[in-house]
Amino acid sequence: MPADVRAVGVAVSGGADSAMLAVHAAALARGAAWSLHLLHVHHGLFETADAWADTVQALGDALQVPVHILRVQVPVDAGKGIEAAARQARYAALSQAAAALGLRHILLAHHRDDQAETVLLRLLRGAGPAGLSAMAPRVERDGVVYLRPWLDVPRARVLAAAQDYAAAQGWRPVQDPSNADVRYTRAALRTMLVPALDARWPGWQGILARHARLADEAARILDEVARDDLAALDPSVQGDSFALALWRRLSPPRQAQVLRHWLGLHGARMPTEARLAELMKQLRQLHSLGHDRQMTWRQDGHAVRCVRGRVRIDPWPPADEQGPDPVPPPGKG
C-alpha cells in the first residue's frame, strides 16, 4: 500500500475469497498506520441475502473491524443482464461508501482462477487485446483505486486458508448459489467447461493468467501507437476533432485503432466490430474537403460528424435539442 494511506476498504461478499482477503488485510492493518473497513453490498437477489450480511458482520466482529452493509436495488429489466446490472450497482455502492468513509483504496479478492475465467469469457465474446488483458491489478474508477493483490494466487490456496480459518475460529463462508447456476454465464463456464480443462490441461489457469499479462503489454503498445497517431492528425485543442485527410493516410488497422482510442477519450462505449467498420466506411467515402456532404454516426450518447474535412465528436442529442427539463409533479423537487 502507498505510504500515505490512512484507511482501506475490502469488498466482502461473505464467500471464502473475499473473507480470506479481509482476514489477511486485518492482520496487515494491525501492524500498519491505517484502519480497515469491510464493505458488504446487499443485493437482495436471494432469500439468503440477510444471512450473508449477518455472516460478514460476524467476520468483522471477530476481526474487530467495522462492517458497512450497503443495500442496493438491482434493476432486473435494465436490458443489460442481471450480472452486469448487479456489477454496476455494486461499484456505485462502493464508490458512495468510499466517499462517505474517506476511502481512497478498496481491495478486491479476484484470484488467478477468476482471471483465467475472465480471459476465457472475453475470448468467447470476441474481445481484442485490451479485453483479453482481463482484470488489472490496479484500476481507478469514480475516484476510487481498486486493488487486486491476489491475481497470481490460485483458488486452491485461498480455499485451503478458508478451511484453516474455519477450523481455528469456527467462522465459515457463505455459499453463493449463483456460482452453480448455469443460467449465469460465469457459472456455466465453471460448471461445463472448467472441469474438462482441468482434466485435459492441468495448470491452464496459470497459462491464461500469463496470456492476460502479455495481452496487457500488447494493449499498452497499441494505445501508445494510437495516441501518437492521433497527435499527428492535427487534433483540435479540445481533442474533439481531427483532420480526415490525415486519418486516411494511415493503414486500415491503425485507422481503426486510433478511432477506438479517440472514442474512448471522450467516454464513448466501444463500438462493435461491425459498427466501427460502418464508421470507417463512411469516413472513407467522404470527400476530405466535402463542405456540402456531411455525415452523422451515433454511438452511446455521442455523434461523430464530418464537417469541412474534420471529423468531430459531440454529445447526442445536442444540448439545444434535448428540450426543457421535465416539470416535477406537485410536491416533488
N, C-alpha and C positions, 0 to 999 in steps of 0.2 A: 504494500500500500504506500502511496505517497506520504512523505514525512509530515505534511501539513494537515492530514486527515484527522478530524475530531470525532466524527460519527459515521457509522457504516450500517447499511441495511442488508438483510438477507431475505430474499423472496422464498418463503417456506410454504409448500403445498401441504405438507404433512406426510409426504412419501419419504422413502428411505434416502433418496439422493439429496434433496434439499435439507432434510433433517440432519444428515451427517455433515453437510456443509455448515449448518448452524452450529453444530457441536464443535467442529474444528475452529470456526471463526470465534466462538465464545472463548475457547482456550487462548487464542491469539490476543483477543481483546483484553483479557485479564492481565496480560503482560505488556500491553501497549497503552498508549495515551489516548485511546479512542473508545467510545461507547458503541454498543451494538443494539440494533433493533430488529426484531423478527416481524416481517410483513406477510400476512396471510390474506390472499384475495379469496373472498367468499363469493363464488359464482352463483350459488343457489341452483345449480343444474341437476343435482342429485339429492335424493332424500337424506343422504348421509352427510350433507354439507355442514350442518351444525355440529355433528360429531367430529368432523375433520377439524373444524375451528377449535373445538374443545381439546383435541389431541395436540394441536400446535400450542395452545395456551399451556397445556401441561408440560410440554417440552420447554417453553420459555420459563415456566416456574422452576423447573429442575435446573435450568442453566442460570437462573437469576437474571434473566434478560427480558426487557419489556416486549410484549407482543401487541401488534396492532392488527385488528381484524378489519379488512377493507371490503365492504359489501358493494357489489356491483350488479347491475341488471344487464344481462347479455341478450341483445336483440336476436331472436331466433329466425326472424324473417328479413334480415338485412340484405339478403341476396349475395352474401359472400361466404356462406358455410359457417356452421357452428364453431368449428375450430378456429377459423380466422377471426370471427366475431369475439370469441372468448379471449383470444390473444390481444386483440385491440383494446378490449375493456380492461384487461389485466394491466397492460402497460399504462393506460390512462390512470388507473387507480394508483399504481406505484409512483407515477410522476407526481400526482397530487399529494400523496403521503410524503414523498421526499421533500416537496416544497414546504409542507406543514412542519416537518420534523427537522428541517435544515440539513438533509442528507444530500451529499453530492455523489456518493458511490453506493451502488446496490450490487450484491453478489448473486449470481445465478448458478444453479447446480448442474448445468449441462455437462455431460462427460463424453468420453471418447465414443461410446456406443451411440449416444444421441447424435454426435457429429457425423458418424458414418451413415446413420439412417437418414440424416438430412441431405447428405450428398446423394444418396440413392433416390430420395424423393425428388430432388431438384433435377437429377439426371432424367428421371422418367417424365418430368414436366417440360423437358427441353431447355433447361437453363443454360446460359453461356458461362464463360469463365468466372464472371463476377458471382453468379448464382452458385456455381459449383464450389466456390471458396467457402460456402456454407456459413457457419456461425463464427464470428470474430471473437477473439479473447477479450477484446475491449471495444465497446461501441458507445457513442454518445447519442442520446435520444431525449428530446424535450428538456435539455439542460441537465440530464442525469447521466452519469457514466456507469454503464453496466459492465461488470467484470465476470468472466467465466474462467475461474482458475483451474477447473478440472477437465479441460478439454482433452488432456492427454492421459486421464485416469480412466481405466476400464470399469465398466459397471460392476463386474465381479468383485473388484476391490471395495467398492462402495457398499455393496450388499453384505460383504463379509464384515465391514466395520459396523453396519447396522445390526447384524446378529450379535456382535460382541457387545455393543452398547445395550441391546435389549437384555442380554444375559446379565450384565452388570447393574443396570439401572431399572429394568422392568418396563421401560417405555418401548412401545412398538409402533412402527409407522403404519399409516393407513394404506389401504389398497384401492387404487382408483379403478373402478370397473370399466372405464373407457379404454384403459390400456389393453383390454382383451376383447373389445367390441369392434368387430371388423367393419362396422359402418363408418368408423373413423379411419382416415387414411393411414395415419402412422400405426395404429393398432393393426390394420390389415397387413401392413408391411412386416411388423413384428411377428404376427401370427402365421402368415402364409409364406413369406419369403425368407426371413431371417433363419428359421430352423434349417432350411435347405442350404443356405450359405454356410452356416456353422458346420454342417455335416461334410460339405464338399471342400470348403476353403477356410479352415480354422485360421483365426487371426485376420480375417478380412476387414474387421473394423479398423485395425491399425493401418492397413493399406489405404483404405478410403480416407482416413484422417490425414495421412500423408498427402494423398491426392488433393485434399482440401487446401492444405498449406501451399502446394505447388500452384493450384488454381488461383489462390490469392495473390501469389507473386506475379503470375501472368496478368491477372486483372489490374494490378497496380501499374505494370508496364504499359498496358493498353490505355489506362487512364492518363498516364504521363504523355503518351503519344497524342491522345485526343486533346489534351489540354494545350499542347504545343501547336497542334493543327488549328485549333480554334483561335489561338492568338495570332496565327498567320492569316486569318480570314477577315482582317480589317473589322474586328468587332467594335460595336458602339461602346461608349463609356460605361453604360449600364449593363452591357453584355447581352442586351435583349435583341440584337440584330447582328447579322454578318453579311459579307458580300457573296452573292450567289455565284458569280463568275469564278471567284477563287475557290469556292467549295467544289465546283465542277472539275477542277484540275486534280483533285485527289482521286486515288484509286477507289473503286466501289466499297471495299471493306473499310477504308478509312473514312469515306463519306458516311457510312452507317455508324461507325464508332463515334465520330465527332457529333453526329446528331443525337445519339444516346447521351453523350456527355453533356451536351448543351441543354437538352430537355431536363436532365437530372439537376443541373444547376438551378433551374427555375422551378423545381419541385413538382414537375410533371411525372405522372406514373409512366413507367416504361411501356412503350407500345409492344404489341406482339410483333413477331417477325413479318406477318402479312401486312399489318398496319404500317410498320416502318417502310416496307417495300413500296406501299402505296404513296407515302410521303416522298420518298426518293424519286419515284416515277414522275410525280407531279413537278418536282423541282427540276428534273432533267428536261422536261418538256417545255418549260417556260423559257422565254427569251430573256437573256441576262439583263437586258435593259428594257424589259417589257412594261412601259408606262401604262399601257391600256389593258393588258391582260394580267389579272390578279388571281390569286388562289387563297383559299382558307381551308386549313386542315385542323380539325378539332380533336383534342385529346385531354380528357380528365380535367376539365375546368380551364383549359388553355386553348388558344387558337394560334396556329402557325400560319403566317401570311407572307406573301412576297409582293413587295411594293417598290417599284423603281429599282429593281436589281438587288434589293436587300431582303434577306429572309429575317423575319422578326417574330417574336412570341409575345402574346398579350393574354390577359385574363379573358375568359369566355363564360358568360356573355360580358361584353364591355360594361364598365360601371354605369355609363349613361343609358344602357339598355336593360338594366336589371330591375327598373321600376322602383317605386317607393317602398320603404319598409312596411311590412304588414301592420295594420292597426290592431293593437292588443284588445281583447274582449274586455267588457266592463269588469272592473275590479282587478285587472291584471296589469303588470308593468308599472 
